[in-house]
Amino acid sequence: MELLDHLSMGFGVAFTFQNLIYCFIGCLLGTLIGVLPGVGPVATIAMLLPATYALPPVAALIMLAGIYYGAQYGGSTTAILVNLPGESSSVVTVIDGYQMARKGRAGPALAAAGIGSFFAGCVGTLILAAFAPPLTEVAFKFGPAEYFSLMVLGLIGAVVLASGSLLKAVAMILLGLLMGLVGTDVNSGVARYSFDIPELTDGINFVVIAMGVFGYGEIIANLSKSDEDREVFTAKVQGLFPTAQDFKRMFPAMLRGTALGSSLGILPGGGALLSAFAAYTVEKKTKLHPGEVPFGQGNIRGVAAPESANNAGSQTSFIPLLTLGIPPNAVMALMVGAMTIHNIQPGPQVMTSNPELFWGLVASMWIGNAMLVILNLPLIGIWIKLLTVPYRWLFPSIVLFCAIGVYSTNNNTFDVWLVGAFGFVGYLFYKLGVEPAPLLLGFILGPMMEENLRRALLLSRGDWSVFVTRPLSAGLLGAAALLLIIVLLPAVSKKREEAFVED
């Protein structure tokens, strides 16, 4: 009953005209930013933070939250239509979403992403409202050793996730980990692997690699073909919405993705991203139905599950922020900044000292998710019109938008040249038949893994047994080893190869 009282108070706060307007502005901005390649929610919230100074605290946080989950929605649009992940968590959506678009099923792919995100967002918000305090206890049990083990499990999952040769998948992950080491050493502050290039002392930007390998690589691959063989989407667009059969397959995938996203989202350090990869791995382990398209060739479950997972993860990532005052990712760190500007101390006392803010923000998430569906489903037809643009006009505009997006993140021309270089690397991967998604996961998780490994060893005074003596860490490493053994079994390996044979 107490929960219902709190929620009714929250909806009372969120349903004021001012807060509804700011919620809508946040959702709209987030969607538009998610669609633009390279300009993520972190950059947007950082730019708009000064604009929230004059707003009341509740309105400011509602708008910033709307930008965050709106960008999670929008990031899937470019991932599906033009093979460009707008957000790091959209990297997995690219694998099957873009293949669906190539087969003329961009409408059902976009609808699956939107519906999955809406469902997961609602469930994630309900979990935030009901289980915030007990769930933070779970997050507390994760120390550096547990985070390291969780990331090892994530990387092993990426090997399973990659289509084609296991050896190529492992090579991609190792390459990603090595690229993640470029920059400044965490402990000593010394530049490493930067080849005396000042621009590399901060490391390589994720956006640069994602756009180069996926976006530019695809464009170069397309331009290398003759006009007759070139990728053309026109005249192949079928239906804007999923069929009854699609819904039947999507729904269980959405449930699994939501469950994973809700549980992993509370963990600091990329919970929403990890959950998207984990959800895709789980779907690949789930048996294909008769007549179902294999994964990697346009399976709708490969879009619905990761999109549900990353949206549920983005909602539950508010739990450690609002209950402990611990920001689990860069966006939440900016939210802490916004709360501090308005003289609100993030932490357990927010729920008691400022209940209107806490429950108003929770209620606004439901309203925001509904607004996003109302905004995005009618836009599907407009987004698909992009595919009818002749390729000679489409590819220069993609190149231009990517260049602008990359330049705007650091105001650095070096990044623009680097995207071009990674474009040729992406083309090389295309020619070698290598799946680039594991490279990105290795690149993102690499620095986080290194930081937690070194932290765990510092705390244990160099004792490596800390990873197996802590029960949770040992369990995660055991799961990773079991997954690796299963994948390497000859019978499983043979079936895996059969599943990835191109039609």
C-alpha positions, 0 to 999 in steps of 0.5 A: 500500500505504501508503494501505491501512496508513493507512486500516486504522489509521484504521478501528482508531481510528474503530471503538472504541465511544466514537468510534462513539457520538460519530460517531452523536451527531454525525450524528443532531444534524446531521440534526435541525439540518439539518431545522430551518429556520434553525439551521445547522451553524455555530450548532450547532457553535458552541453545542456547542464547549464540550461537546467540551472534556472529550472526547478530541481524536479523539472531539471532531472526529469528533462535530463532523464528523458534525454538519457533513455530517449538516446537509448531509443534513438541509437537503435534507429541508425544501427538498424537503417545504416549500420551505424551504432549511435550508442555503445549499447546499440552495437549488438542491435546492428548485427541482426537489425541491419540484416533485417533492413537489407531484407526489406524488414526495417519497419518490423526491426524498428518497431521491435526495438521501440516496443521492446524498449517501451516494455523493458522501460516500464518494467525497469521503472517498476523495479526501481520503484519497488526494489530500489533499497534491497537491490542496492544491497546486491550491488554492494556485494560487488567488489573489484574482484567480482567486477573483473570476473563479470567482465571476463564472463562478458568477453567469453559471452562475446566469443559465443556471440560472434558469428563465424570462426571462434579463432577470429572472435578471440582475435577480435577481442584481444585486438579490442583489449589491446586498443583499450590499453592506448592512453594514460596508465591508470596508476602511474599517469604515464602515457603508453602505446601513444607513439608520442602522438599527443592526441592519443594520450587520452586513448582512442574514442569509442565513437571513432572506432564504432563509426569507422569500422561499422559506418565507413567500413560498410560504405567502402565495401558498398562502393567497391562493388559495381552499381548492379551489385551495390546494396540498394534497399528501395522496392524491398521495403515490406510492411511497417510493423511486425507480423503475428509470428514476429510478435510470438517470437519477440515476446519471450526474447523481450522478457529475457532481455528485460530480466537481464537488463534489470539485474545488470543495470544496477551494477556500476560500470556499463550495466546497460551495455553488458546487459545488451551483449548478455541478452544477445548471447542468451538468445543465441543459446535459445533454440531456433524455431522451425523456419526462423532466420538464423542469428546474424542474418536478420532474426527479430529476436536479435533486435528485441532482446538487446534493445529491451535489455539496454533500456531496462538497464538504463532505468535500473541504473538510477537505483545506485544513484538515487539510493546510494549516491553512487553514479554507475556510469558517465550519464549518472555522474552528470545527473549527480552534478545536476543534483549538486547544482540544485543543493540536493545531496544524492544518497539514501536520504533523497527518498526521505528528505525529498520524496517529491523529487524521487517519486516524481522522477520515477513516475516521469519515467513511465510517462517518458516511455509512453511519450517515446513510443508515441513519438517513435512508432509514427516516425518509422515510416519517415525513417524508412524513407531514408532508405529510398534516398539514392546511394550516391546521395546517402553515403556522402551525407553519412560520411559528413554526419559522422565527421561532424559527430566525431569532431563535435565530441572532442573538437579535434580534427585528428579524430576525423582522420582516425575515423577514415583509417578505421574505415579501411580497417572495417573494410579489411574486416569485411573482406576477411569475413570477420565480425567486428562486434567483439572488438568493440566489446573488448575495447569498452571492457578492456580499461574497466577490466584493467582498473578492477584487476589492479584494484583487486590486486592492490587490496589483496596485496598481490594475492591472485587467489582473491578471484577464486576465494570470494564466492561471487567472483569464483561463481562468475569465473566458473560460469565463464569457464563452463561457457568456454568448455561448452563452446569448444566441445566438438559437437557444439562447435560443429552445430555452431558452424552449421548455424552460421552458414550463410543462406 
